[in-house]
Amino acid sequence: MAEEEPGQVSAAAAAPLDPIALLRDAAPWLFAAELGTCLVGSQALAHACRAAGIDGPRPMDIDLAWGLDLAAGQALLQQHGVFVPTTTGNQERGTLAMKVAGRRLEVTTFRAGAESAPLRDRILADLGERDMTIGAVAVEVATGRTHDPHHGLQHWQQRRIAPVGDAAQRVREHPIRWLRYYRKAHEFGFQLERAVRSLGLEPALLHSLPREAIALELRAVLLKCRSPGRCLLELHEDGVLTTLAPELARQFDGRPAGPQRWHPEVSQALHLILALEWAVANTTHLDERDRLTVAIAVLCHDLGKGWTPAAELPQHIGHERDGLPHVDSLLARWPGFADQRATTLARHVCALHVEVRNFAELRAGTLAELYDTWFRGKDYPVELFALAVAADSAGRLGHGDDGPRVLAQVRGDLEWLRATCSEVDATALRERFPDLAEFRRALHEARAQAIARARSRR
């Protein structure tokens, strides 16, 4: 079970799910009193909200908890023919998977409390081990009774992200909670409890986590938060971001984005915040992989500015290509954060986001070199590149409306360049120039000439 994820989807995305009705129809054996089966997490909170007549989360996953240990639970699931293998990590947490009514469900042994204790005591002990109050709600499926000992429903109404009990203790138990508190607050647009923002713990505690776990949280920040940049800014303000990503921390340290003429928002932090907000708002039509690819490219596009000598500020001369090694170090630090396509696009956007906006001013030979070095790939993601460059333009105070224009301009220019250069018959040239160096020079010249001819007709 994904720990205490009170996730939600938009109201338009799906009809409300009644998990208890679904389970009663498809798996009535889960209602046996001796099992103590409970809805937990998002579904339990949603049930409590419906019962109270208030708007709540609309999760699609169903997470359960019960009183059986791992071996007994697996035997029962196998007996009913619903057992589904799951990861070793899940099993170590006492979590099993099953397939019911075509859905994959997870069920976890109660986290705390003696096995001989009354059901209510076991449920309350389990909820006391969870990370945030809005995720510490349980509903007994057999009786419909709701357990909310930490006032999760009230905090949902108050739009608060609050820890269960002592925040520092919760984070010491599972350091990933430190990041999750911030991420969930920004995902829902809730206020983060002050106790979390003043933990007094060393951020180095995060180094105890598997690097892939950090990567998953960073991905979630970009994919789920309404303003990923504001989430990162809070992490920086509270001393956490430097440990996670020193390259990103320099984006929030107060340096100027550039001369006020070009960056009326002045602050590099605000520029990145606005650029990411535009990217989030204008990629909702894409699938998750493409949305993440654009967001990572925008996140990394100005990393070079973090190393501009103080004497050169507010200008950042050459920051585009200077940023490439910092893109590489950031993305290599957290395996699984960016796949190869996202890494490649992030490097391209970092290096070229200024140059491509001056496409019309570039010489034909320069454009031919750009094509050969960067844009020649058969399946090059032109749309994603253009979206990331447009986000940079729109991420300037008062210039949000520039985004669509720059998107159309960059997309059109690159599509034209690719079409023009691809018309050159490289195979025929290779036959004429068997020497590889001579062939490359001839190919470059042929492409430059094709660009010049096509330009005259535009």
Stockholm file with secondary structure:
# STOCKHOLM 1.0

chainA/1-458         MAEEEPGQVSAAAAAPLDPIALLRDAAPWLFAAELGTCLVGSQALAHACRAAGIDGPRPMDIDLAWGLDLAAGQALLQQHGVFVPTTTGNQERGTLAMKVAGRRLEVTTFRAGAESAPLRDRILADLGERDMTIGAVAVEVATGRTHDPHHGLQHWQQRRIAPVGDAAQRVREHPIRWLRYYRKAHEFGFQLERAVRSLGLEPALLHSLPREAIALELRAVLLKCRSPGRCLLELHEDGVLTTLAPELARQFDGRPAGPQRWHPEVSQALHLILALEWAVANTTHLDERDRLTVAIAVLCHDLGKGWTPAAELPQHIGHERDGLPHVDSLLARWPGFADQRATTLARHVCALHVEVRNFAELRAGTLAELYDTWFRGKDYPVELFALAVAADSAGRLGHGDDGPRVLAQVRGDLEWLRATCSEVDATALRERFPDLAEFRRALHEARAQAIARARSRR
#=GR chainA/1-458 SS CCTTCCCCCCTTTCCCCCHHHHHHHHCGGGGCGGGCCEEETHHHHHHHHHHHTSCCCCCCCCEEEESCCHHHHHHHHHHTTCEECCCHHHHHTTEEEEEETTEEEEEEECSSSCTTSCHHHHHHHHHTTSSBGGGCCEEETTTCCEECTTCHHHHHHHTEECBSSCHHHHHHHCTHHHHHHHHHHHHHTCEECHHHHTCCCCGGGGGGSCHHHHHHHHHHHHHHCSCHHHHHHHHHHTTCHHHHCHHHHGGGSSCBCSCTTTCTTCBHHHHHHHHHHHHHHTCTTSCHHHHHHHHHHHHHTTGGGGGCCGGGTTCCTTHHHHTHHHHHHHHHHSTTSSCHHHHHHHHHHHHHTTGGGGGGGSCHHHHHHHIIIIICCTTCCHHHHHHHHHHHHHSSTTCTTHHHHHHHHHHHHHHHHHHHHHTSCHHHHHHHCCSHHHHHHHHHHHHHHHHHHHHHHC
#=GC SS_cons         CCTTCCCCCCTTTCCCCCHHHHHHHHCGGGGCGGGCCEEETHHHHHHHHHHHTSCCCCCCCCEEEESCCHHHHHHHHHHTTCEECCCHHHHHTTEEEEEETTEEEEEEECSSSCTTSCHHHHHHHHHTTSSBGGGCCEEETTTCCEECTTCHHHHHHHTEECBSSCHHHHHHHCTHHHHHHHHHHHHHTCEECHHHHTCCCCGGGGGGSCHHHHHHHHHHHHHHCSCHHHHHHHHHHTTCHHHHCHHHHGGGSSCBCSCTTTCTTCBHHHHHHHHHHHHHHTCTTSCHHHHHHHHHHHHHTTGGGGGCCGGGTTCCTTHHHHTHHHHHHHHHHSTTSSCHHHHHHHHHHHHHTTGGGGGGGSCHHHHHHHIIIIICCTTCCHHHHHHHHHHHHHSSTTCTTHHHHHHHHHHHHHHHHHHHHHTSCHHHHHHHCCSHHHHHHHHHHHHHHHHHHHHHHC
//
